[in-house]
Amino acid sequence: MGEEMTTVDMEAIVSLSKRRGFIFQSSEIYGGISGSWDYGPFGVELKRNIKNVWWRDMVQRRDDIVGLDAGILMHPRVWEASGHVEGFTDPLVDCKSCRKRFRADHVKDGRCPECGGELTDPRMFNLMLRTFLGPVEDDASITYLRPETAQGIFVNFANVLDVSRRKLPFGIAQMGKAFRNEITPRNFTFRTREFEQMEIEYFVRPGTDEEWHRRWVTERFEWYVRYGIRREYLRLRQHEGDELAHYAKATFDIEYLFPFGWAELEGISNRTDFDLRQHALFSGRDITYYDEDTGAHVVPYIVEPSGGVDRAALAFLVDAYREEKVRKRKRVVLRFHPELAPIKVAVFPLLRNRPELVTAAKDIASDLRPHMMTMYDDTASIGRLYRRQDEIGTPFCITVDVETLEDNAVTIRERDSMEQIRVPIPEVRHTLLRKLGRL
Ligand code: ATP
């Protein structure tokens, strides 16, 4: 195993993301657009894997949570009831010299961070992206791209309750795109204008909310550790005073130590009964839970673990990144948890000009493809092929060499230890599935 050389800096992550095809700047050929990023062939796999394990752990493996997929466009009254039209704002300041704009709470000494110029007084700027529905662009057709997925869950509470026949406590999970017109998108994919959220609204009896809040904070913290984030790079931070949102009784952020400092990965809030009461008030509908035991109608309290898929992907990427020295040469490796690794196995022929080796390698790849993301590659020397796979975090590489033609066995190389074992071809699939924890 190689020794570590450096701690990661953001430049290295951005450059690897582009070079290897994790993340590209949106609309790059037109000069790019701020606050929007595109996931390339390996980035999309990483993101899908994160979403899949989240759904599996939060929905499939629990008997108290069901899923939902609500629309991005909703009735504009939703955003009045939720408080977003009135209060989803950030304080904005302009520099009087260079005209750049900043979030007042991100400016340290009251001067422009770019040129040191004088700043205007802060004014409130609504972060929702407005749009018009239908062919007429007037006030009556204004609505918003959802700034959070949560509201789709609240307005469907009664529908889901009806069809799922759940008893409290129970949860509804959803993931999907959300949009915020952030004043200063920055830090790569950390703060963007378009992003994906994964949210659970967990409905509980009033009075049990604080206990459930604690349980969810622990559950979600441990989830990041389970998929490989180093515990000492995670911390909890409680919101205090005016940082607390208007709907929340208490909020804890799970923060990760990014190269640019500690920053929020996920927020876990005790939202009380605020949301269901607001929607009942604005819609005129009865949004309560009928308690068969007591015969009373209850407005449940809500505990909300709300995470960002993109921020999770960035944290997993940053945390997995290592620069090591192996036999005096630098090795860049992404030590992804095997469940998150975009490609599980790569298969190479040692010599690409030997058709028997190429055929054998391609056959092995075809055999593995139905079971795991598999890649065949013969476009470089073996050393370079290994390096490429290390850089995208592939846990296993298989090499077909000349001996294979005699012993019908191949070499499996493990990413982190770089150890190699010889395995008969008929046992390859089984061996990999076992090593990936799937058997
Ligand atoms: P911040 O304080 O960083 O602006 P927030 O507290 O407003 O974030 P929440 O409203 O709690 O964020 O959103 C829940 C989750 O959605 C966040 O923990 C984060 O992972 C994700 N998220 C929110 N805003 C963005 C954004 N602009 N870009 C990427 N992810 C985001």
Residues whose N, C-alpha, C, O or C-beta is under 5 A from the ligand:
A	BS01	ATP	E182 T189 F190 R191 T192 F195 Q197 E264 L265 E266 G267 S306 G307 G308 R311
